Amino acid sequence: MERNGFDALLEQFLAHIDVERGLSRATVKAYESDIRRYTDWLRGRGIGTPKAIAKHDVEDYVAFLDAAGESARSKARRLASIHEFHKFALAQHAVADDVAAAVKAPKASSDLPDVLSIDEVGRLLDAAAMHGSDDPVVLRDHALLEFMYATGSRVSEAVGADLNDIDMDEHVARLTGKGSKQRLVPVGRYAQEALTAYLNAGRSALERKAKGTPERRAIFLNKRGRRLSRQSVWEIIRLAGERAHIDRPLHPHTLRHSFATHLIQGGADVRTVQELLGHASVTTTQIYTHVSPENLIETYLTSHPRAR
């Protein structure tokens, strides 16, 4: 129901909390922002009506917020808005049941970020390559994931990257991060090879599918020849994870976490990793400095002058 779908229901909901519940203008605006972002994400997933939303969609959206770096407080507020919206939809008989009711906001914790082992990253990237397939979409997916692991880019930085942001001769890429801050990061050999294959044989095929003016700037294009969306990247890494038989949920930030952790484990100092990740504070980067007790003991025994 197009006009009777998200837009009409949202208008009714906002009128309800404004007039009947008498909430402040700022609170109404906050609800509107939260729910519009939620319904835009659902539309990007191919869901256009409240009746089509399932519990796992709400759970995936919360995971999406987590991967996007939302704070625990922000996630809790957004989910509270979603709960209110779904309760209203049920009261208005727009849905048969409240699929969001049992979805809880994840608790803030000091748990380490979700990281793949080096072997798992290799399996994931091999799975994305589909045994060397020359299909344009496969070439794109492989190049995208290689690029994200090579650069530690956020998903927004990867999909926002333009062709003139990569210098293949100098082996570097320019990423535009939060607050439009730019940084240069190296691009390793495997990523360069995957990008070259995609740019030579895949991107032009996708660009030709564009209706109207072709997309000339973006590196990564969707099947319609337009710039790839963040939601699409989520799906690409999920499917690659399934093919690689990695039996836990993956999200675009998993590659960023793995990039940082593997650099630290390989001997990179925290300040260097901070610059590569584009973190404003080194404190944020220090979550990647975790080591196992075994490594800690080994390092102590080999490094401390009076350990032995």
C-alpha positions as a printed NumPy array, in Angstrom:
array([[  0.   ,   0.   ,   0.   ],
       [  1.982,   2.928,  -1.309],
       [  0.066,   5.898,   0.072],
       [ -1.342,   3.729,   2.847],
       [  2.143,   2.409,   3.648],
       [  5.019,   3.947,   5.555],
       [  4.397,   7.597,   4.643],
       [  0.714,   7.698,   5.534],
       [  1.217,   5.704,   8.731],
       [  4.114,   7.935,   9.775],
       [  1.991,  11.064,   9.253],
       [ -0.739,   9.561,  11.437],
       [  1.786,   8.559,  14.086],
       [  3.375,  12.017,  14.217],
       [ -0.045,  13.644,  14.498],
       [ -0.892,  11.234,  17.312],
       [  2.182,  11.997,  19.422],
       [  1.956,  15.711,  18.651],
       [ -1.75 ,  16.358,  19.232],
       [ -3.043,  13.513,  21.387],
       [  0.045,  12.914,  23.524],
       [  1.233,  16.519,  23.463],
       [  4.934,  15.75 ,  23.067],
       [  7.325,  18.628,  22.45 ],
       [  8.22 ,  19.693,  18.926],
       [ 11.818,  18.529,  19.43 ],
       [ 10.651,  15.086,  20.555],
       [  8.302,  14.755,  17.579],
       [ 11.142,  15.723,  15.254],
       [ 13.394,  13.118,  16.861],
       [ 10.735,  10.432,  16.38 ],
       [ 10.284,  11.48 ,  12.77 ],
       [ 14.021,  11.368,  12.066],
       [ 14.431,   7.936,  13.664],
       [ 11.494,   6.384,  11.848],
       [ 12.267,   7.919,   8.463],
       [ 15.767,   6.513,   8.677],
       [ 14.311,   3.128,   9.609],
       [ 11.755,   3.063,   6.785],
       [ 14.326,   4.288,   4.251],
       [ 16.539,   1.366,   5.268],
       [ 13.602,  -1.02 ,   4.917],
       [ 12.843,   0.294,   1.423],
       [ 16.471,  -0.283,   0.495],
       [ 15.919,  -3.871,   1.568],
       [ 12.88 ,  -4.153,  -0.73 ],
       [ 10.254,  -3.748,   2.027],
       [  7.585,  -1.194,   1.21 ],
       [  4.74 ,  -1.794,   3.665],
       [  4.419,  -2.289,   7.438],
       [  2.838,  -5.721,   6.912],
       [  5.976,  -6.924,   5.121],
       [  8.286,  -6.272,   8.099],
       [  9.441,  -9.368,   9.986],
       [ 11.161,  -9.61 ,  13.358],
       [ 14.496, -10.445,  11.718],
       [ 14.295,  -7.2  ,   9.714],
       [ 14.101,  -5.201,  12.945],
       [ 16.972,  -7.243,  14.393],
       [ 19.053,  -6.678,  11.246],
       [ 18.393,  -2.946,  11.465],
       [ 19.687,  -2.859,  15.034],
       [ 22.778,  -4.753,  13.842],
       [ 23.114,  -2.2  ,  11.02 ],
       [ 23.123,   0.631,  13.572],
       [ 25.753,  -1.214,  15.564],
       [ 27.976,  -1.642,  12.497],
       [ 27.522,   2.027,  11.64 ],
       [ 29.141,   2.926,  14.953],
       [ 26.034,   4.154,  16.792],
       [ 26.494,   4.571,  20.529],
       [ 24.52 ,   2.348,  22.907],
       [ 22.405,   5.351,  23.947],
       [ 21.657,   6.284,  20.335],
       [ 20.708,   2.705,  19.43 ],
       [ 18.415,   2.479,  22.447],
       [ 16.679,   5.73 ,  21.493],
       [ 16.207,   4.704,  17.869],
       [ 14.82 ,   1.321,  18.886],
       [ 12.455,   3.011,  21.342],
       [ 11.105,   5.097,  18.45 ],
       [ 10.671,   1.956,  16.368],
       [  8.839,   0.229,  19.222],
       [  6.403,   3.144,  19.488],
       [  5.866,   3.155,  15.73 ],
       [  5.108,  -0.572,  15.62 ],
       [  2.756,  -0.35 ,  18.624],
       [  0.888,   2.434,  16.849],
       [  0.724,   0.385,  13.642],
       [ -0.852,  -2.473,  15.599],
       [ -3.358,  -0.142,  17.263],
       [ -4.331,   1.209,  13.842],
       [ -4.756,  -2.348,  12.485],
       [ -2.068,  -1.64 ,   9.888],
       [ -0.349,  -4.876,  10.954],
       [ -1.524,  -8.136,  12.506],
       [  1.128,  -8.254,  15.233],
       [  3.964,  -6.201,  16.699],
       [  7.129,  -7.797,  15.283],
       [  9.383,  -5.29 ,  17.077],
       [  8.083,  -5.952,  20.586],
       [ 10.594,  -8.68 ,  21.447],
       [ 13.611,  -6.947,  19.878],
       [ 15.891,  -5.507,  22.553],
       [ 18.654,  -2.955,  22.203],
       [ 22.079,  -4.542,  22.676],
       [ 23.65 ,  -3.734,  26.011],
       [ 26.712,  -1.555,  26.079],
       [ 29.712,  -3.723,  26.786],
       [ 33.453,  -3.738,  26.729],
       [ 33.523,  -6.772,  24.465],
       [ 36.184,  -6.804,  21.795],
       [ 35.071,  -6.013,  18.24 ],
       [ 34.069,  -8.88 ,  15.97 ],
       [ 37.252,  -9.917,  14.177],
       [ 37.975, -12.575,  11.571],
       [ 41.172, -14.585,  11.634],
       [ 43.583, -14.13 ,   8.742],
       [ 42.5  , -17.525,   7.417],
       [ 38.822, -16.531,   7.588],
       [ 39.503, -13.297,   5.721],
       [ 41.26 , -15.309,   3.021],
       [ 38.302, -17.664,   2.751],
       [ 35.87 , -14.745,   2.615],
       [ 37.774, -12.989,  -0.18 ],
       [ 38.192, -16.235,  -2.133],
       [ 34.45 , -16.852,  -1.804],
       [ 33.724, -13.368,  -3.154],
       [ 35.916, -14.119,  -6.2  ],
       [ 33.8  , -17.181,  -7.072],
       [ 36.746, -19.21 ,  -8.422],
       [ 37.969, -16.404, -10.673],
       [ 34.632, -15.691, -12.348],
       [ 34.678, -12.848, -14.884],
       [ 31.058, -11.881, -14.193],
       [ 30.997,  -8.076, -13.693],
       [ 29.118,  -8.32 , -10.382],
       [ 31.548, -10.938,  -9.046],
       [ 34.521,  -8.828, -10.139],
       [ 32.961,  -5.874,  -8.31 ],
       [ 32.213,  -7.814,  -5.133],
       [ 35.727,  -9.248,  -4.974],
       [ 37.338,  -5.851,  -5.612],
       [ 35.085,  -4.187,  -3.026],
       [ 35.89 ,  -6.594,  -0.207],
       [ 39.606,  -6.652,  -1.054],
       [ 39.568,  -2.841,  -1.036],
       [ 37.781,  -2.648,   2.319],
       [ 40.17 ,  -5.104,   3.973],
       [ 43.244,  -3.478,   2.396],
       [ 42.301,   0.037,   3.475],
       [ 40.26 ,  -0.504,   6.656],
       [ 37.612,   1.748,   5.146],
       [ 34.197,   2.35 ,   6.616],
       [ 31.365,   1.206,   4.343],
       [ 30.428,   4.836,   3.638],
       [ 34.02 ,   5.561,   2.619],
       [ 34.132,   2.582,   0.257],
       [ 30.857,   3.306,  -1.542],
       [ 31.69 ,   7.021,  -1.588],
       [ 35.081,   6.507,  -3.235],
       [ 35.488,   7.894,  -6.753],
       [ 37.792,   6.788,  -9.543],
       [ 40.045,   9.8  ,  -9.04 ],
       [ 40.489,   8.799,  -5.384],
       [ 42.741,   5.884,  -6.345],
       [ 46.298,   6.24 ,  -7.609],
       [ 47.309,   2.839,  -8.923],
       [ 50.878,   3.976,  -9.671],
       [ 51.44 ,   5.169,  -6.123],
       [ 49.372,   2.323,  -4.583],
       [ 47.267,   4.675,  -2.442],
       [ 43.618,   5.603,  -2.035],
       [ 42.063,   8.784,  -0.674],
       [ 39.219,   8.132,   1.746],
       [ 36.73 ,  10.733,   2.938],
       [ 35.661,   9.977,   6.482],
       [ 33.57 ,  11.553,   9.204],
       [ 33.364,  15.328,   9.051],
       [ 34.597,  15.193,   5.427],
       [ 38.134,  14.571,   6.713],
       [ 40.352,  12.977,   4.096],
       [ 43.267,  10.607,   4.541],
       [ 45.58 ,   8.607,   2.287],
       [ 45.88 ,   4.874,   2.869],
       [ 48.016,   2.272,   1.087],
       [ 46.371,  -0.244,  -1.253],
       [ 48.079,  -3.636,  -1.182],
       [ 48.87 ,  -5.897,  -4.107],
       [ 45.879,  -8.228,  -3.784],
       [ 43.449,  -5.313,  -3.667],
       [ 45.186,  -3.629,  -6.6  ],
       [ 44.912,  -6.769,  -8.687],
       [ 41.225,  -7.192,  -7.854],
       [ 40.528,  -3.512,  -8.574],
       [ 42.391,  -3.683, -11.884],
       [ 40.37 ,  -6.736, -12.971],
       [ 37.117,  -5.003, -12.023],
       [ 37.98 ,  -1.66 , -13.603],
       [ 39.211,  -3.305, -16.819],
       [ 36.425,  -5.815, -17.324],
       [ 33.572,  -5.26 , -14.888],
       [ 32.821,  -1.636, -14.206],
       [ 32.193,  -0.615, -17.82 ],
       [ 29.676,  -3.451, -18.189],
       [ 27.783,  -2.193, -15.132],
       [ 28.023,   1.435, -16.249],
       [ 26.335,   0.579, -19.557],
       [ 23.255,  -0.529, -17.627],
       [ 22.612,   2.981, -16.338],
       [ 19.464,   4.67 , -17.597],
       [ 20.087,   8.264, -18.61 ],
       [ 23.431,   9.81 , -17.749],
       [ 25.983,   7.108, -16.838],
       [ 27.731,   7.183, -13.459],
       [ 31.215,   8.418, -14.334],
       [ 32.696,   9.006, -10.884],
       [ 31.952,   6.161,  -8.478],
       [ 34.281,   3.186,  -8.329],
       [ 31.707,   0.651,  -7.222],
       [ 28.463,   0.449,  -9.215],
       [ 25.281,  -1.532,  -8.666],
       [ 23.533,  -3.72 , -11.234],
       [ 21.727,  -0.659, -12.613],
       [ 24.924,   1.253, -13.215],
       [ 24.49 ,   3.641, -10.289],
       [ 26.648,   4.118,  -7.182],
       [ 26.524,   1.091,  -4.874],
       [ 24.555,   1.579,  -1.641],
       [ 25.607,   0.769,   1.906],
       [ 22.765,  -1.741,   2.203],
       [ 24.085,  -3.592,  -0.841],
       [ 27.529,  -3.912,   0.737],
       [ 25.89 ,  -5.479,   3.78 ],
       [ 24.294,  -8.111,   1.545],
       [ 27.514,  -8.717,  -0.429],
       [ 29.547,  -9.521,   2.675],
       [ 26.742, -11.623,   4.148],
       [ 26.525, -13.819,   1.04 ],
       [ 30.299, -14.128,   0.777],
       [ 30.373, -15.222,   4.42 ],
       [ 27.794, -17.91 ,   3.734],
       [ 29.775, -19.224,   0.756],
       [ 32.931, -19.212,   2.884],
       [ 31.091, -21.199,   5.602],
       [ 31.803, -18.586,   8.26 ],
       [ 29.119, -19.471,  10.763],
       [ 28.501, -16.117,  12.435],
       [ 26.912, -12.868,  11.274],
       [ 29.187, -10.582,   9.271],
       [ 28.84 ,  -6.894,   8.558],
       [ 30.973,  -4.36 ,   6.645],
       [ 32.689,  -3.189,   9.845],
       [ 33.979,  -6.739,  10.394],
       [ 36.61 ,  -6.158,   7.711],
       [ 37.601,  -2.827,   9.266],
       [ 37.966,  -4.452,  12.695],
       [ 39.988,  -7.3  ,  11.158],
       [ 42.228,  -4.858,   9.238],
       [ 43.14 ,  -3.009,  12.432],
       [ 43.621,  -6.116,  14.557],
       [ 45.829,  -7.844,  11.982],
       [ 48.013,  -4.74 ,  11.645],
       [ 48.502,  -4.568,  15.426],
       [ 49.257,  -8.286,  15.565],
       [ 51.76 ,  -7.808,  12.732],
       [ 53.686,  -5.217,  14.705],
       [ 52.131,  -1.894,  13.649],
       [ 52.047,   0.746,  16.354],
       [ 48.747,   2.132,  17.592],
       [ 49.388,   5.659,  16.305],
       [ 49.905,   4.381,  12.757],
       [ 46.715,   2.337,  12.894],
       [ 44.894,   5.373,  14.282],
       [ 45.927,   7.39 ,  11.22 ],
       [ 44.968,   4.607,   8.814],
       [ 41.536,   4.217,  10.415],
       [ 40.909,   7.957,  10.575],
       [ 40.212,   7.917,  14.316],
       [ 40.231,  11.32 ,  15.968],
       [ 41.497,   9.84 ,  19.23 ],
       [ 44.029,   7.102,  19.847],
       [ 41.773,   5.898,  22.676],
       [ 39.302,   4.603,  20.081],
       [ 42.057,   2.655,  18.345],
       [ 43.278,   1.006,  21.531],
       [ 40.427,  -1.522,  21.488],
       [ 42.474,  -3.342,  18.827],
       [ 45.515,  -3.803,  21.043],
       [ 44.08 ,  -6.859,  22.778],
       [ 46.391,  -9.862,  22.907],
       [ 45.91 , -13.387,  24.161],
       [ 47.418, -14.366,  27.522],
       [ 49.797, -16.694,  25.664],
       [ 51.077, -13.883,  23.445],
       [ 51.332, -11.611,  26.456],
       [ 53.516, -14.1  ,  28.345],
       [ 55.644, -14.824,  25.272],
       [ 56.22 , -11.135,  24.643],
       [ 57.128, -10.588,  28.291],
       [ 59.59 , -13.471,  28.374],
       [ 61.336, -12.403,  25.172],
       [ 61.334,  -8.655,  25.869],
       [ 61.856,  -8.034,  29.582],
       [ 65.565,  -7.903,  30.496],
       [ 65.062,  -9.751,  33.771],
       [ 62.279, -12.145,  32.819],
       [ 64.492, -15.215,  32.576]])
